[in-house]
Amino acid sequence: MILEVAILNLIPGSEDDFVLAFAKAQSIISSMPGYISHKLKRCLENESRFILLVEWQTLEDHTVGFRQSAQYQEWKSLLHHFYNPFPVVEHYEEVVFQ
């Protein structure tokens, strides 16, 4: 399992519209092959900052399967205009202790 982490800094004042758009967009990502789950959380200290956590079966499910899909274009049109600056997206894997 891979965890995608994106810190989303929004244009101040666009938060409510972003939440409404994300409510629509989440059905796009959740329908993708390899998708496991997602959470959107809002920062308590900065109301214009959110964090998106998405679990994927593999890295390629996100970087190839989702980002190179037609559905990604719809996701992009719904959400990308809210970001300033554009978010850095990183991927994490579980640390296994022996």
C-alpha positions as CSV (number, residue, x, y, z in Angstrom):
1,M,0.0,0.0,0.0
2,I,1.2,3.5,-0.9
3,L,0.1,6.7,0.8
4,E,-0.2,9.8,-1.4
5,V,0.2,13.0,0.7
6,A,-0.7,16.4,-0.7
7,I,-0.7,19.6,1.3
8,L,-3.2,21.9,-0.4
9,N,-2.8,25.6,0.1
10,L,-5.9,27.3,-1.3
11,I,-6.5,30.9,-2.5
12,P,-7.9,32.5,0.7
13,G,-11.7,32.9,0.5
14,S,-12.1,29.9,-1.8
15,E,-12.4,27.3,1.0
16,D,-16.1,26.7,0.9
17,D,-16.2,26.4,-2.9
18,F,-13.3,24.0,-2.7
19,V,-15.1,21.8,-0.2
20,L,-18.1,21.7,-2.5
21,A,-16.0,20.9,-5.6
22,F,-14.1,18.2,-3.7
23,A,-17.4,16.6,-2.7
24,K,-18.0,16.0,-6.4
25,A,-14.4,15.2,-7.3
26,Q,-14.0,12.4,-4.6
27,S,-16.2,10.1,-6.6
28,I,-13.7,10.4,-9.5
29,I,-10.7,9.3,-7.5
30,S,-12.6,6.6,-5.6
31,S,-13.6,4.9,-8.9
32,M,-10.1,4.5,-10.1
33,P,-8.3,1.1,-10.3
34,G,-6.0,0.6,-7.3
35,Y,-7.7,3.2,-5.1
36,I,-8.1,2.1,-1.5
37,S,-9.3,5.1,0.5
38,H,-8.9,8.8,1.0
39,K,-9.3,11.5,3.7
40,L,-9.4,15.3,3.4
41,K,-8.5,17.2,6.5
42,R,-8.5,21.0,7.2
43,C,-5.8,22.7,9.1
44,L,-6.8,24.2,12.4
45,E,-4.1,26.9,12.3
46,N,-4.6,28.0,8.7
47,E,-8.1,27.7,7.3
48,S,-6.9,27.9,3.7
49,R,-4.7,24.7,4.1
50,F,-6.0,21.2,3.7
51,I,-4.2,17.8,3.5
52,L,-5.3,15.1,1.2
53,L,-4.3,11.5,2.1
54,V,-5.0,8.8,-0.5
55,E,-4.2,5.1,-0.2
56,W,-3.3,3.3,-3.4
57,Q,-2.4,-0.3,-4.0
58,T,0.7,0.7,-6.0
59,L,2.6,3.9,-6.9
60,E,1.7,3.4,-10.5
61,D,-2.0,3.2,-9.7
62,H,-1.7,6.9,-8.9
63,T,1.1,8.2,-11.1
64,V,0.1,6.3,-14.3
65,G,-3.4,4.9,-13.8
66,F,-5.0,8.1,-12.4
67,R,-2.8,10.9,-13.6
68,Q,-2.8,9.7,-17.2
69,S,-6.6,9.0,-17.3
70,A,-9.4,11.0,-18.8
71,Q,-10.9,11.1,-15.3
72,Y,-7.9,13.1,-14.1
73,Q,-8.8,15.9,-16.5
74,E,-12.2,16.2,-14.9
75,W,-10.5,16.1,-11.4
76,K,-8.1,18.8,-12.6
77,S,-10.9,21.1,-13.9
78,L,-12.8,20.8,-10.6
79,L,-9.9,21.4,-8.2
80,H,-6.7,22.8,-9.6
81,H,-7.8,26.4,-9.9
82,F,-8.1,26.6,-6.1
83,Y,-4.4,26.0,-5.3
84,N,-1.8,28.6,-4.7
85,P,0.9,27.5,-5.0
86,F,0.3,24.1,-6.8
87,P,0.7,21.3,-4.2
88,V,3.7,19.1,-3.9
89,V,2.5,15.5,-3.9
90,E,4.7,12.8,-2.2
91,H,4.3,9.1,-1.8
92,Y,5.0,7.1,1.3
93,E,5.4,3.4,2.1
94,E,5.1,1.6,5.4
95,V,8.2,1.1,7.5
96,V,8.5,-2.5,8.5
97,F,10.3,-3.2,11.7
98,Q,11.9,-6.6,12.1
